[in-house]
């Protein structure tokens, strides 16, 4: 056992990594861009609209612009980090190099919370969608949760290439539904409908921000829903064909597409039906169509049914994300090592199955998608703070690090993302204290596990640890 930087590394045999290999070259930049859109696209169909109830249209507009700025700046920073440190651990690997083992583990834990909990939340939305549509005669949604996990985890177990291609197909179907929605709503648009929520007596309240300044802060969480999880693209680094080139192209292309859809949904859904109409809707796009077009129409039914593909796309793709983050943390010894073993098809089967089991139980027991998604959002925003800090630290401390792609604006860009991420953490805590407390509790347990056990059983030959070890050796030589 070798001690370094307050951690202990254990020697493992060559067969250790041989049993923990992903399928190389499975994804080019187009598939990576599709993966990035798939992570997020369910947020265009539902969730963002609750920001109208928090801040009105103007409040949600300000919140969305701020969060779009944060994500855009962050994506530029992640594109650089992913090209320089192309490992399956992604955010954990970046922070491990910049902030040390504890910082890396904390970042990986935050990302894992986000991606392990989000599918459970989405499963509840899918269940509610299916039940509301009267499909299969279901009166309880738990069979839908179970079917989601069994079917879609099963496809991931079959192989990453097949899973990513299917993700592209499902995402394309969801995109068609969004395009049809926008075309149908354009003739119904009226700027007056955007501002149909009556101003309250809150400080700063007016027609534009009817719930005042506090409403803008509350709406930040829902502005996030337009972009949440796009940062997961770098988790596919070890399965990309040419990560130095494909990662920046893939994640930036995905972000540009998501910015476009966020703008279209924010303008034409409330602008066609009225902000007050969809502010508290679980199914805002079909409801907006039925209101704007006057009752049930084939367009509303089409968007209603096909919109289910958007939820499925995000569920399916985020399952991929949590498995890769868990795989990387386990491979390096931060979490139990058996979770990173891969099968004959080069998929980390236990890293897929174990979180799926936990997610199904959470969905079936709580049946509270809003609580679950807020836990996921809180984990996400904490990881954003740490990843942007990692970018800044590496730029300052390691200017000579080979960076095939460099962030436009350098640390100024990622500093903007860092400040906005801190604001998002605060806003998330204000909106849902219970979700924040649950997430904090998970963090405490995880950090205790790291401090008392896993930091004494790390694997030096794991790629993320090797990157850090090489830097430390170079520093000692110089």
C-alpha positions in Angstrom: 0.0 0.0 0.0 1.4 3.4 -1.0 0.5 6.7 0.8 0.2 9.9 -1.1 -1.7 13.2 -0.6 -3.5 11.9 2.5 -4.8 8.8 0.7 -3.6 5.3 0.5 -3.2 3.5 -2.9 -3.5 -0.2 -3.2 -1.8 -2.2 -5.8 -4.0 -4.2 -8.2 -3.2 -6.8 -10.8 -3.4 -6.3 -14.6 -6.7 -8.2 -14.7 -8.3 -5.6 -12.5 -8.6 -3.0 -15.3 -9.2 -5.8 -17.9 -12.4 -6.6 -16.1 -13.4 -2.9 -16.1 -13.2 -1.8 -19.7 -15.7 0.2 -21.7 -16.3 -0.1 -25.5 -14.0 2.2 -27.3 -15.0 4.2 -30.3 -18.7 3.7 -29.9 -19.7 7.3 -30.3 -18.8 10.1 -32.7 -19.7 13.8 -32.1 -23.2 13.5 -33.7 -24.2 10.7 -31.2 -22.6 12.8 -28.4 -24.7 15.8 -29.4 -27.8 13.6 -29.5 -27.0 12.3 -26.1 -26.7 15.8 -24.7 -30.1 16.8 -26.2 -31.6 13.5 -24.9 -30.4 14.2 -21.4 -32.4 17.4 -21.3 -35.3 17.2 -23.7 -37.9 16.1 -21.1 -37.5 19.5 -19.5 -39.0 21.1 -22.6 -42.2 19.1 -22.2 -42.8 19.7 -18.5 -41.3 21.3 -15.4 -40.1 24.6 -16.6 -43.6 26.0 -16.6 -43.8 25.9 -12.7 -41.4 28.9 -12.9 -44.4 30.9 -14.2 -46.1 30.2 -10.9 -43.0 31.3 -9.0 -42.0 34.4 -11.0 -44.5 35.1 -13.7 -43.4 35.3 -17.3 -40.9 38.1 -16.8 -39.4 36.4 -13.7 -39.0 33.1 -15.6 -37.5 34.9 -18.6 -34.9 36.6 -16.4 -34.2 33.3 -14.6 -33.9 31.4 -17.9 -31.5 34.0 -19.4 -29.3 33.7 -16.3 -29.3 29.9 -16.3 -28.8 29.8 -20.1 -25.7 32.0 -19.5 -24.5 29.8 -16.7 -24.9 26.6 -18.8 -23.4 28.1 -21.9 -20.3 29.3 -20.0 -20.1 26.0 -18.2 -20.3 24.0 -21.4 -17.4 25.9 -22.9 -15.4 25.1 -19.7 -16.4 21.5 -19.8 -15.5 21.2 -23.5 -12.0 22.2 -22.6 -11.7 19.9 -19.6 -13.1 16.9 -21.5 -10.7 17.4 -24.3 -7.7 17.7 -21.9 -8.8 14.9 -19.5 -10.9 12.5 -21.5 -12.0 10.0 -18.8 -15.3 8.3 -17.9 -15.3 10.1 -14.5 -15.7 13.4 -16.3 -16.5 16.0 -13.5 -15.0 13.7 -10.8 -11.8 13.4 -13.0 -11.6 17.1 -13.6 -12.0 18.0 -9.9 -9.7 15.2 -8.8 -6.9 16.7 -10.8 -7.6 20.3 -9.6 -8.9 19.9 -6.1 -7.5 16.6 -4.9 -9.1 13.3 -3.8 -11.7 14.8 -1.5 -12.7 17.5 -4.1 -12.9 14.9 -6.8 -15.0 12.6 -4.7 -17.4 15.4 -3.6 -17.9 16.4 -7.2 -18.5 12.8 -8.3 -21.0 12.3 -5.5 -22.9 15.4 -6.4 -23.1 14.3 -10.1 -24.1 10.8 -9.0 -26.9 12.2 -6.8 -28.2 14.2 -9.8 -28.1 11.3 -12.3 -29.3 8.5 -9.9 -32.3 10.5 -8.6 -33.4 12.2 -11.9 -34.5 8.9 -13.6 -36.7 8.1 -10.6 -38.3 11.6 -10.9 -38.8 11.1 -14.6 -40.3 7.7 -14.1 -43.0 9.2 -11.9 -43.7 11.7 -14.7 -43.9 8.9 -17.2 -46.2 7.0 -14.9 -48.5 10.0 -14.5 -48.5 10.6 -18.2 -49.5 7.0 -19.0 -52.1 7.0 -16.3 -53.6 10.3 -17.4 -53.8 9.0 -21.0 -55.7 6.0 -19.8 -53.2 3.6 -21.4 -53.3 -0.1 -20.4 -56.1 0.6 -18.0 -53.7 1.3 -15.2 -54.9 2.9 -11.9 -51.5 2.8 -10.3 -48.2 3.9 -11.8 -45.7 1.6 -10.1 -45.9 -1.0 -13.0 -44.8 1.8 -15.3 -41.8 2.6 -13.1 -40.8 -1.0 -13.1 -41.2 -1.4 -16.9 -39.1 1.7 -17.5 -36.2 0.4 -15.5 -36.4 -3.2 -16.7 -36.7 -2.3 -20.4 -34.3 0.6 -20.7 -31.7 -0.7 -18.3 -31.9 -4.0 -20.3 -31.1 -2.1 -23.5 -28.1 -0.5 -21.9 -26.9 -3.8 -20.7 -27.0 -5.1 -24.3 -24.5 -2.5 -25.5 -23.6 1.2 -25.5 -23.6 1.6 -29.3 -27.1 0.2 -29.6 -28.3 2.2 -26.6 -26.9 5.5 -28.0 -28.4 4.9 -31.5 -31.8 4.1 -29.9 -31.4 7.3 -27.9 -31.0 9.3 -31.1 -34.2 7.8 -32.5 -36.3 8.5 -29.4 -34.9 12.0 -29.2 -35.7 12.7 -32.9 -39.3 11.7 -32.3 -39.5 14.1 -29.3 -38.0 16.9 -31.4 -40.7 16.4 -34.0 -43.4 16.8 -31.3 -41.8 20.1 -30.2 -41.6 21.4 -33.8 -45.2 20.5 -34.4 -46.2 22.3 -31.2 -44.4 25.5 -32.1 -45.9 25.5 -35.7 -49.4 25.1 -34.2 -48.9 27.9 -31.6 -47.4 30.6 -33.8 -50.8 31.8 -35.2 -52.2 31.9 -31.6 -49.4 34.0 -30.2 -50.2 37.3 -28.4 -47.7 39.2 -26.3 -50.6 40.1 -23.9 -51.0 36.5 -22.9 -47.5 36.4 -21.6 -48.4 38.9 -18.9 -51.9 37.7 -17.8 -50.8 36.9 -14.2 -52.0 39.6 -11.8 -49.2 41.4 -9.9 -49.0 40.7 -6.2 -48.0 43.1 -3.4 -44.5 41.6 -3.2 -41.5 43.9 -3.3 -40.7 45.0 -6.9 -43.9 43.4 -8.2 -45.3 44.7 -11.5 -46.9 43.3 -14.7 -43.5 42.0 -15.9 -42.5 40.3 -12.7 -45.8 39.8 -10.8 -44.2 38.1 -7.8 -41.5 40.6 -7.4 -37.7 40.1 -6.9 -38.2 37.0 -4.8 -40.1 35.4 -7.6 -37.2 35.8 -10.0 -35.0 34.0 -7.5 -37.6 31.3 -7.0 -37.8 30.8 -10.8 -34.1 30.1 -11.2 -34.6 26.5 -10.3 -37.1 26.1 -13.2 -34.9 27.9 -15.6 -32.4 25.1 -14.9 -34.9 22.5 -16.2 -34.4 23.7 -19.8 -30.7 22.6 -19.6 -30.3 20.2 -16.6 -27.9 17.3 -17.4 -26.3 18.5 -20.6 -23.1 18.5 -18.6 -23.2 14.7 -18.7 -21.8 14.5 -22.2 -18.2 14.2 -21.0 -19.1 10.9 -19.2 -18.9 9.3 -22.6 -15.3 10.3 -23.1 -13.8 6.8 -22.9 -16.4 5.5 -25.4 -15.9 8.4 -27.9 -14.0 7.9 -31.2 -11.9 10.9 -30.8 -12.6 12.6 -27.5 -10.2 15.5 -28.0 -12.3 16.6 -31.0 -15.7 14.9 -30.5 -16.3 16.1 -27.0 -16.2 19.9 -27.6 -18.2 19.5 -30.9 -20.8 17.3 -29.3 -21.5 19.2 -26.1 -21.5 22.6 -27.7 -23.8 21.5 -30.5 -26.2 20.0 -27.9 -26.2 23.3 -26.0 -27.0 25.4 -29.1 -30.0 23.1 -29.9 -31.2 23.3 -26.3 -30.9 27.1 -26.2 -33.2 27.2 -29.3 -35.9 25.0 -27.9 -35.8 26.8 -24.5 -36.5 30.1 -26.3 -39.3 28.6 -28.4 -41.1 26.9 -25.4 -40.7 30.0 -23.2 -42.3 32.3 -25.8 -44.9 30.2 -27.6 -46.4 28.0 -24.9 -47.5 30.9 -22.6 -47.8 33.3 -25.5 -50.3 31.0 -27.2 -52.4 29.9 -24.2 -51.6 32.4 -21.4 -49.0 32.1 -18.6 -51.7 31.6 -16.0 -53.2 28.7 -17.9 -50.1 26.5 -17.9 -48.3 27.8 -14.7 -49.3 24.8 -12.6 -49.9 22.2 -15.3 -48.2 18.7 -15.2 -48.7 18.5 -19.0 -48.3 22.1 -20.2 -47.8 21.7 -23.9 -51.0 19.7 -24.7 -52.9 21.9 -22.3 -51.6 25.0 -24.0 -52.7 23.6 -27.4 -56.2 22.7 -26.2 -56.6 26.1 -24.7 -55.3 28.0 -27.7 -57.1 25.9 -30.3 -60.3 25.5 -28.4 -60.8 22.0 -27.0 -59.4 18.6 -28.1 -57.6 18.6 -31.4 -55.4 16.1 -33.2 -52.4 18.3 -32.7 -52.9 18.3 -28.9 -53.3 14.5 -28.9 -50.3 14.1 -31.1 -48.1 16.2 -28.8 -49.6 14.5 -25.8 -48.7 11.0 -27.0 -45.5 11.7 -28.8 -44.4 13.9 -25.9 -44.0 10.8 -24.0 -40.9 10.1 -26.1 -39.3 13.2 -24.6 -39.6 11.8 -21.1 -38.4 8.4 -22.3 -35.4 9.9 -24.0 -34.2 11.7 -20.9 -34.9 8.7 -18.7 -33.0 6.4 -21.1 -30.0 8.7 -21.5 -29.6 9.6 -17.8 -29.5 5.9 -17.0 -26.3 5.9 -19.1 -24.9 8.8 -17.3 -25.3 7.5 -13.8 -23.8 4.1 -14.7 -20.7 5.8 -16.1 -20.2 8.1 -13.1 -20.7 5.2 -10.7 -18.4 3.0 -12.8 -15.6 5.6 -12.6 -15.9 6.2 -8.9 -16.0 2.5 -8.2 -13.0 1.7 -10.6 -10.9 4.1 -8.7 -11.9 2.7 -5.3 -13.9 5.6 -4.0 -17.0 3.4 -4.0 -17.1 -0.4 -3.7 -15.0 -1.9 -6.5 -17.4 -4.6 -7.5 -19.7 -2.0 -8.9 -17.3 -1.2 -11.8 -17.0 -4.8 -13.2 -18.0 -4.9 -16.9 -19.5 -7.8 -18.8 -18.7 -9.4 -22.1 -20.4 -6.5 -24.0 -18.2 -4.0 -22.1 -21.1 -2.5 -20.1 -20.9 -2.0 -16.3 -23.8 -4.1 -15.4 -23.9 -3.6 -11.6 -23.4 0.2 -12.1 -26.6 0.0 -14.2 -28.6 -2.4 -12.0 -27.9 -1.2 -8.5 -29.0 2.5 -9.0 -31.9 1.3 -11.0 -33.2 -0.8 -8.1 -32.8 2.2 -5.7 -34.4 4.5 -8.2 -37.4 2.2 -8.7 -37.9 2.0 -4.9 -37.7 5.8 -4.5 -40.3 6.3 -7.3 -42.6 3.6 -6.0 -42.4 4.7 -2.4 -42.5 8.5 -2.7 -44.4 9.0 -5.9 -43.2 12.5 -5.6 -41.5 13.6 -8.8 -41.1 17.2 -7.7 -39.2 16.3 -4.6 -37.0 13.9 -6.4 -36.2 16.3 -9.2 -35.3 19.0 -6.7 -32.9 16.7 -5.0 -31.3 16.0 -8.4 -31.1 19.8 -9.1 -29.5 20.5 -5.8 -26.8 17.8 -6.5 -26.3 19.2 -10.0 -25.8 22.8 -8.9 -23.2 21.8 -6.2 -21.3 19.9 -8.9 -21.4 22.9 -11.2 -19.7 25.0 -8.5 -17.0 22.4 -8.1 -16.4 21.8 -11.8 -16.1 25.5 -12.6 -13.7 25.9 -9.7 -11.7 23.0 -11.1 -11.4 24.7 -14.5 -10.2 28.0 -12.9 -7.7 26.2 -10.7 -6.3 24.2 -13.6 -5.9 27.2 -15.8 -4.0 29.0 -13.1 -2.0 26.1 -11.7 -1.3 24.2 -14.9 -1.1 26.6 -17.9 1.0 24.0 -19.7 -1.7 21.3 -19.7 -2.4 20.2 -23.3 -5.8 21.6 -24.1 -7.0 20.6 -27.7 -9.9 22.9 -27.1 -9.7 26.2 -25.1 -12.6 27.9 -23.5 -13.4 31.3 -25.2 -12.7 34.0 -22.6 -10.8 31.5 -20.4 -11.4 31.8 -16.6 -13.6 34.9 -17.1 -16.1 32.7 -18.8 -16.1 30.0 -16.2 -16.0 32.6 -13.4 -19.4 33.8 -14.7 -20.7 30.2 -14.6 -19.3 29.8 -11.0 -21.0 32.9 -9.7 -24.4 31.9 -11.3 -24.0 28.3 -10.0 -23.6 29.6 -6.4 -26.8 31.7 -6.9 -28.5 28.5 -8.2 -27.5 26.5 -5.1 -28.9 29.3 -2.9 -32.1 29.4 -4.9 -32.6 25.6 -4.8 -32.3 25.7 -1.1 -34.9 28.4 -0.8 -37.4 26.7 -3.1 -37.2 23.3 -1.4 -35.5 23.1 2.0 -36.5 19.4 2.4 -34.8 18.4 -0.9 -31.7 20.4 0.1 -31.6 18.7 3.5 -31.9 15.2 2.0 -29.1 16.0 -0.4 -26.9 17.4 2.4 -27.6 14.2 4.4 -26.5 12.0 1.5 -23.3 14.1 1.2 -22.5 13.7 4.8 -22.8 9.9 4.6 -20.7 9.8 1.4 -18.0 12.0 2.8 -17.9 9.9 6.0 -17.5 6.8 3.8 -14.6 8.4 2.0 -12.8 9.7 5.1 -13.0 6.5 7.1 -12.7 3.9 4.4 -12.3 4.5 0.7 -9.5 7.0 0.9 -7.4 4.2 2.3 -8.3 1.8 -0.6 -7.9 3.8 -3.8 -6.6 2.4 -7.1 -3.6 4.2 -8.5 -3.9 2.7 -12.0 -7.5 4.1 -12.5 -7.3 6.6 -15.4 -8.5 9.6 -13.3 -6.0 8.8 -10.6 -3.2 8.4 -13.2 -3.8 11.8 -14.6 -3.4 13.3 -11.1 -0.4 11.1 -10.3 1.4 12.2 -13.5 0.9 15.9 -12.7 2.2 15.4 -9.2 5.3 13.5 -10.4 6.0 16.3 -12.9 5.6 18.9 -10.2 8.1 17.1 -7.9 10.6 16.8 -10.8 10.4 20.5 -11.5 
